[in-house]
Amino acid sequence: MTRRTVAIERDITYKRRYKTEDLRIALEPEAAAVYCRSLPDGTLNDKNGSLSLQERGVTDAFQPGGCYMIVDLGGGTVDTTVHEVAEDGRLVEIRQASGGPWGGTSVDETFYEFVVRKFGKEFIEQFRIERASEWMKLSMDFETQKRKLKFETNYNIKIEIPQRLIAESNMQVADIQSYNKLSIENDEFKNFFRPSAEDIVAHIQSILSEVSKVDLILLVGGFATSGYVSHVIRDAFPDKRVVVPLQAVVASPPSLYIGRSLSVVHIWSVVMEGHSLLFTSGL
């Protein structure tokens, strides 16, 4: 079964509203590039806040001769690719897509290791199974705090601990703040992010050592909304323009958006050149 057939069966062509011959399948970083090229002014952020696409050389990267890197910071993985804009407007992939398991869930895994150190591995593994709803509450509160964290955050982070977890464990009363909250030192909480952030930076550095002419680094995907992670990446590459779409989550993957927007479909019709799929693409 071809990818086109799969797409048609999943109704991506919206009951033949669009011609199936016009359907194009893109890897997520490529689709994100198309999406970001179509954004209106004021919908990208750099370290100084919202900016116009015309300002500070951002647009230049999307013009013929421009070169930019897409860094798709997803939940499980981080995927990167480098495009150069040809004279006719097509995107030429000049560095093969690559990445690793450094997405947002890696932060969750580090937090899990922290919880295991606090309560013991055997107890926590049993608690996750037998008290799944309570564990979900803990995970959701951590997710809330994870999204709030900024690089400049300087206070301790408080995570609400389910009462059953407190009652059934040997947790020390001294570790518990008012309203059943566990206080985590600021630096310790940021340490949850550091392994993935450092791996992402190292990977971008390795790409730039091969392709030094990159003008712009575009961060997309859910993990790109982390103020801490985006700040670390910007600090690591002060000589590069690093920007994040205001709706970074929507930017990856925008495959269905491409199908719905005639203007983006028009852009897509002249986009990709010289690309080969090494892996299967999710729909």
Contacts in CASP RR format, 6 or more apart in sequence:
PFRMAT RR
TARGET T0000
AUTHOR 0000-0000-0000
METHOD contacts of the structure
MODEL  1
MTRRTVAIERDITYKRRYKTEDLRIALEPEAAAVYCRSLPDGTLNDKNGS
LSLQERGVTDAFQPGGCYMIVDLGGGTVDTTVHEVAEDGRLVEIRQASGG
PWGGTSVDETFYEFVVRKFGKEFIEQFRIERASEWMKLSMDFETQKRKLK
FETNYNIKIEIPQRLIAESNMQVADIQSYNKLSIENDEFKNFFRPSAEDI
VAHIQSILSEVSKVDLILLVGGFATSGYVSHVIRDAFPDKRVVVPLQAVV
ASPPSLYIGRSLSVVHIWSVVMEGHSLLFTSGL
3 25 0 8 1.000
3 280 0 8 1.000
3 281 0 8 1.000
3 283 0 8 1.000
4 20 0 8 1.000
4 23 0 8 1.000
4 25 0 8 1.000
6 283 0 8 1.000
7 13 0 8 1.000
7 23 0 8 1.000
7 25 0 8 1.000
7 283 0 8 1.000
8 20 0 8 1.000
8 23 0 8 1.000
10 283 0 8 1.000
12 23 0 8 1.000
12 255 0 8 1.000
12 256 0 8 1.000
12 259 0 8 1.000
12 283 0 8 1.000
13 19 0 8 1.000
13 20 0 8 1.000
13 23 0 8 1.000
14 259 0 8 1.000
14 260 0 8 1.000
18 259 0 8 1.000
18 265 0 8 1.000
22 265 0 8 1.000
22 269 0 8 1.000
24 258 0 8 1.000
24 268 0 8 1.000
24 269 0 8 1.000
24 271 0 8 1.000
24 272 0 8 1.000
25 277 0 8 1.000
25 281 0 8 1.000
26 34 0 8 1.000
26 255 0 8 1.000
26 258 0 8 1.000
26 268 0 8 1.000
26 272 0 8 1.000
26 281 0 8 1.000
27 79 0 8 1.000
27 81 0 8 1.000
27 97 0 8 1.000
27 275 0 8 1.000
27 277 0 8 1.000
27 279 0 8 1.000
27 281 0 8 1.000
28 72 0 8 1.000
28 79 0 8 1.000
28 252 0 8 1.000
28 253 0 8 1.000
28 255 0 8 1.000
28 281 0 8 1.000
28 282 0 8 1.000
29 70 0 8 1.000
29 72 0 8 1.000
29 79 0 8 1.000
29 80 0 8 1.000
29 81 0 8 1.000
29 97 0 8 1.000
29 252 0 8 1.000
30 70 0 8 1.000
30 81 0 8 1.000
30 83 0 8 1.000
30 91 0 8 1.000
30 93 0 8 1.000
30 271 0 8 1.000
30 272 0 8 1.000
30 275 0 8 1.000
31 252 0 8 1.000
31 253 0 8 1.000
31 254 0 8 1.000
31 255 0 8 1.000
31 258 0 8 1.000
32 70 0 8 1.000
32 72 0 8 1.000
32 218 0 8 1.000
32 220 0 8 1.000
32 221 0 8 1.000
32 251 0 8 1.000
32 252 0 8 1.000
32 253 0 8 1.000
32 254 0 8 1.000
33 68 0 8 1.000
33 70 0 8 1.000
33 83 0 8 1.000
33 91 0 8 1.000
33 218 0 8 1.000
33 271 0 8 1.000
34 254 0 8 1.000
34 258 0 8 1.000
34 264 0 8 1.000
34 267 0 8 1.000
34 268 0 8 1.000
34 271 0 8 1.000
35 220 0 8 1.000
35 245 0 8 1.000
35 250 0 8 1.000
35 251 0 8 1.000
35 252 0 8 1.000
35 254 0 8 1.000
35 257 0 8 1.000
35 258 0 8 1.000
35 264 0 8 1.000
36 44 0 8 1.000
36 218 0 8 1.000
36 220 0 8 1.000
36 245 0 8 1.000
36 251 0 8 1.000
37 62 0 8 1.000
37 267 0 8 1.000
38 261 0 8 1.000
38 263 0 8 1.000
38 264 0 8 1.000
38 267 0 8 1.000
39 53 0 8 1.000
39 245 0 8 1.000
40 53 0 8 1.000
41 52 0 8 1.000
41 53 0 8 1.000
41 54 0 8 1.000
42 50 0 8 1.000
42 51 0 8 1.000
42 52 0 8 1.000
42 53 0 8 1.000
42 246 0 8 1.000
43 50 0 8 1.000
43 245 0 8 1.000
43 246 0 8 1.000
43 247 0 8 1.000
44 50 0 8 1.000
44 51 0 8 1.000
44 53 0 8 1.000
44 58 0 8 1.000
44 243 0 8 1.000
44 244 0 8 1.000
44 245 0 8 1.000
44 246 0 8 1.000
45 51 0 8 1.000
45 243 0 8 1.000
45 244 0 8 1.000
45 245 0 8 1.000
45 246 0 8 1.000
46 56 0 8 1.000
46 58 0 8 1.000
46 234 0 8 1.000
46 241 0 8 1.000
46 242 0 8 1.000
46 243 0 8 1.000
46 244 0 8 1.000
47 231 0 8 1.000
47 234 0 8 1.000
47 242 0 8 1.000
50 246 0 8 1.000
51 58 0 8 1.000
51 243 0 8 1.000
52 58 0 8 1.000
53 59 0 8 1.000
53 62 0 8 1.000
56 241 0 8 1.000
57 215 0 8 1.000
57 241 0 8 1.000
58 216 0 8 1.000
58 241 0 8 1.000
58 243 0 8 1.000
60 66 0 8 1.000
60 215 0 8 1.000
61 67 0 8 1.000
61 68 0 8 1.000
61 85 0 8 1.000
61 215 0 8 1.000
61 216 0 8 1.000
61 241 0 8 1.000
62 68 0 8 1.000
62 85 0 8 1.000
63 85 0 8 1.000
64 85 0 8 1.000
64 86 0 8 1.000
64 87 0 8 1.000
64 88 0 8 1.000
64 89 0 8 1.000
65 84 0 8 1.000
65 85 0 8 1.000
65 86 0 8 1.000
65 87 0 8 1.000
66 84 0 8 1.000
66 85 0 8 1.000
66 215 0 8 1.000
67 82 0 8 1.000
67 83 0 8 1.000
67 84 0 8 1.000
67 85 0 8 1.000
67 94 0 8 1.000
67 211 0 8 1.000
67 213 0 8 1.000
67 214 0 8 1.000
67 215 0 8 1.000
67 216 0 8 1.000
68 82 0 8 1.000
68 83 0 8 1.000
68 214 0 8 1.000
68 215 0 8 1.000
68 216 0 8 1.000
68 217 0 8 1.000
68 218 0 8 1.000
69 80 0 8 1.000
69 81 0 8 1.000
69 82 0 8 1.000
69 83 0 8 1.000
69 95 0 8 1.000
69 204 0 8 1.000
69 207 0 8 1.000
69 208 0 8 1.000
69 211 0 8 1.000
69 214 0 8 1.000
69 216 0 8 1.000
69 217 0 8 1.000
69 218 0 8 1.000
70 80 0 8 1.000
70 81 0 8 1.000
70 82 0 8 1.000
70 83 0 8 1.000
70 218 0 8 1.000
70 220 0 8 1.000
71 78 0 8 1.000
71 79 0 8 1.000
71 80 0 8 1.000
71 200 0 8 1.000
71 204 0 8 1.000
71 217 0 8 1.000
71 218 0 8 1.000
71 219 0 8 1.000
71 220 0 8 1.000
71 224 0 8 1.000
71 233 0 8 1.000
72 78 0 8 1.000
72 79 0 8 1.000
72 80 0 8 1.000
72 220 0 8 1.000
72 221 0 8 1.000
72 252 0 8 1.000
73 103 0 8 1.000
73 104 0 8 1.000
73 200 0 8 1.000
73 219 0 8 1.000
73 220 0 8 1.000
73 221 0 8 1.000
73 222 0 8 1.000
73 223 0 8 1.000
73 224 0 8 1.000
73 226 0 8 1.000
73 229 0 8 1.000
73 248 0 8 1.000
74 103 0 8 1.000
74 104 0 8 1.000
74 221 0 8 1.000
74 222 0 8 1.000
74 223 0 8 1.000
74 224 0 8 1.000
74 252 0 8 1.000
75 103 0 8 1.000
75 104 0 8 1.000
75 105 0 8 1.000
75 222 0 8 1.000
75 223 0 8 1.000
76 101 0 8 1.000
76 103 0 8 1.000
76 104 0 8 1.000
76 105 0 8 1.000
76 106 0 8 1.000
77 99 0 8 1.000
77 100 0 8 1.000
77 101 0 8 1.000
77 102 0 8 1.000
77 103 0 8 1.000
78 99 0 8 1.000
78 100 0 8 1.000
78 101 0 8 1.000
78 102 0 8 1.000
78 103 0 8 1.000
78 196 0 8 1.000
78 199 0 8 1.000
78 200 0 8 1.000
78 203 0 8 1.000
78 223 0 8 1.000
79 97 0 8 1.000
79 98 0 8 1.000
79 99 0 8 1.000
79 100 0 8 1.000
80 97 0 8 1.000
80 98 0 8 1.000
80 99 0 8 1.000
80 203 0 8 1.000
80 204 0 8 1.000
80 207 0 8 1.000
81 93 0 8 1.000
81 95 0 8 1.000
81 96 0 8 1.000
81 97 0 8 1.000
81 98 0 8 1.000
82 93 0 8 1.000
82 94 0 8 1.000
82 95 0 8 1.000
82 207 0 8 1.000
82 211 0 8 1.000
82 214 0 8 1.000
83 91 0 8 1.000
83 92 0 8 1.000
83 93 0 8 1.000
83 94 0 8 1.000
84 91 0 8 1.000
84 92 0 8 1.000
84 94 0 8 1.000
85 91 0 8 1.000
85 92 0 8 1.000
86 92 0 8 1.000
86 273 0 8 1.000
88 270 0 8 1.000
89 270 0 8 1.000
89 271 0 8 1.000
90 270 0 8 1.000
90 271 0 8 1.000
90 272 0 8 1.000
90 273 0 8 1.000
91 271 0 8 1.000
91 272 0 8 1.000
91 273 0 8 1.000
92 273 0 8 1.000
92 274 0 8 1.000
93 272 0 8 1.000
93 274 0 8 1.000
93 275 0 8 1.000
94 211 0 8 1.000
95 207 0 8 1.000
95 210 0 8 1.000
95 211 0 8 1.000
96 278 0 8 1.000
97 278 0 8 1.000
98 203 0 8 1.000
98 207 0 8 1.000
99 203 0 8 1.000
100 199 0 8 1.000
100 203 0 8 1.000
102 195 0 8 1.000
102 196 0 8 1.000
102 199 0 8 1.000
102 200 0 8 1.000
102 203 0 8 1.000
103 196 0 8 1.000
103 223 0 8 1.000
104 196 0 8 1.000
104 222 0 8 1.000
104 223 0 8 1.000
104 226 0 8 1.000
106 195 0 8 1.000
106 196 0 8 1.000
107 146 0 8 1.000
107 192 0 8 1.000
107 193 0 8 1.000
107 196 0 8 1.000
108 139 0 8 1.000
108 142 0 8 1.000
108 143 0 8 1.000
108 146 0 8 1.000
110 191 0 8 1.000
110 192 0 8 1.000
110 193 0 8 1.000
110 195 0 8 1.000
110 196 0 8 1.000
111 142 0 8 1.000
111 146 0 8 1.000
111 192 0 8 1.000
112 124 0 8 1.000
114 184 0 8 1.000
114 188 0 8 1.000
114 192 0 8 1.000
115 124 0 8 1.000
115 138 0 8 1.000
116 124 0 8 1.000
118 171 0 8 1.000
118 175 0 8 1.000
118 182 0 8 1.000
119 127 0 8 1.000
119 165 0 8 1.000
119 169 0 8 1.000
119 170 0 8 1.000
119 171 0 8 1.000
123 168 0 8 1.000
123 169 0 8 1.000
127 134 0 8 1.000
127 135 0 8 1.000
127 165 0 8 1.000
127 168 0 8 1.000
127 169 0 8 1.000
128 135 0 8 1.000
131 162 0 8 1.000
131 164 0 8 1.000
131 165 0 8 1.000
131 168 0 8 1.000
134 162 0 8 1.000
134 164 0 8 1.000
134 165 0 8 1.000
135 162 0 8 1.000
137 160 0 8 1.000
137 162 0 8 1.000
138 159 0 8 1.000
138 160 0 8 1.000
138 161 0 8 1.000
138 162 0 8 1.000
138 165 0 8 1.000
141 159 0 8 1.000
141 160 0 8 1.000
142 159 0 8 1.000
145 157 0 8 1.000
145 158 0 8 1.000
145 159 0 8 1.000
145 189 0 8 1.000
146 192 0 8 1.000
146 226 0 8 1.000
147 225 0 8 1.000
147 226 0 8 1.000
149 157 0 8 1.000
149 189 0 8 1.000
149 190 0 8 1.000
149 193 0 8 1.000
149 226 0 8 1.000
149 227 0 8 1.000
149 228 0 8 1.000
150 227 0 8 1.000
150 228 0 8 1.000
150 231 0 8 1.000
151 227 0 8 1.000
151 228 0 8 1.000
151 231 0 8 1.000
151 232 0 8 1.000
152 231 0 8 1.000
153 186 0 8 1.000
153 190 0 8 1.000
153 228 0 8 1.000
154 186 0 8 1.000
155 186 0 8 1.000
156 183 0 8 1.000
156 184 0 8 1.000
156 185 0 8 1.000
156 186 0 8 1.000
156 189 0 8 1.000
157 183 0 8 1.000
157 184 0 8 1.000
157 186 0 8 1.000
157 189 0 8 1.000
158 177 0 8 1.000
158 181 0 8 1.000
158 182 0 8 1.000
158 183 0 8 1.000
158 184 0 8 1.000
159 181 0 8 1.000
159 182 0 8 1.000
159 184 0 8 1.000
160 179 0 8 1.000
160 180 0 8 1.000
160 181 0 8 1.000
160 182 0 8 1.000
161 171 0 8 1.000
161 176 0 8 1.000
161 180 0 8 1.000
161 181 0 8 1.000
161 182 0 8 1.000
162 180 0 8 1.000
163 180 0 8 1.000
165 171 0 8 1.000
166 176 0 8 1.000
166 180 0 8 1.000
175 182 0 8 1.000
175 183 0 8 1.000
176 182 0 8 1.000
177 183 0 8 1.000
190 228 0 8 1.000
193 226 0 8 1.000
193 228 0 8 1.000
193 229 0 8 1.000
193 232 0 8 1.000
196 229 0 8 1.000
197 228 0 8 1.000
197 229 0 8 1.000
197 232 0 8 1.000
197 233 0 8 1.000
200 229 0 8 1.000
200 232 0 8 1.000
200 233 0 8 1.000
201 232 0 8 1.000
201 233 0 8 1.000
201 236 0 8 1.000
204 217 0 8 1.000
204 233 0 8 1.000
204 236 0 8 1.000
204 237 0 8 1.000
205 236 0 8 1.000
207 214 0 8 1.000
208 214 0 8 1.000
208 237 0 8 1.000
208 240 0 8 1.000
214 240 0 8 1.000
215 240 0 8 1.000
215 241 0 8 1.000
216 240 0 8 1.000
216 241 0 8 1.000
216 242 0 8 1.000
216 243 0 8 1.000
217 233 0 8 1.000
217 237 0 8 1.000
217 240 0 8 1.000
217 241 0 8 1.000
217 242 0 8 1.000
217 243 0 8 1.000
218 243 0 8 1.000
218 244 0 8 1.000
218 245 0 8 1.000
219 230 0 8 1.000
219 233 0 8 1.000
219 242 0 8 1.000
219 243 0 8 1.000
219 244 0 8 1.000
219 248 0 8 1.000
220 244 0 8 1.000
220 245 0 8 1.000
220 248 0 8 1.000
220 251 0 8 1.000
220 252 0 8 1.000
221 248 0 8 1.000
221 249 0 8 1.000
221 251 0 8 1.000
221 252 0 8 1.000
222 248 0 8 1.000
222 249 0 8 1.000
222 252 0 8 1.000
223 229 0 8 1.000
224 230 0 8 1.000
224 244 0 8 1.000
224 248 0 8 1.000
225 244 0 8 1.000
225 248 0 8 1.000
225 249 0 8 1.000
230 242 0 8 1.000
230 244 0 8 1.000
233 242 0 8 1.000
234 242 0 8 1.000
245 251 0 8 1.000
250 257 0 8 1.000
253 282 0 8 1.000
254 264 0 8 1.000
255 283 0 8 1.000
257 264 0 8 1.000
258 264 0 8 1.000
258 265 0 8 1.000
258 268 0 8 1.000
259 265 0 8 1.000
END
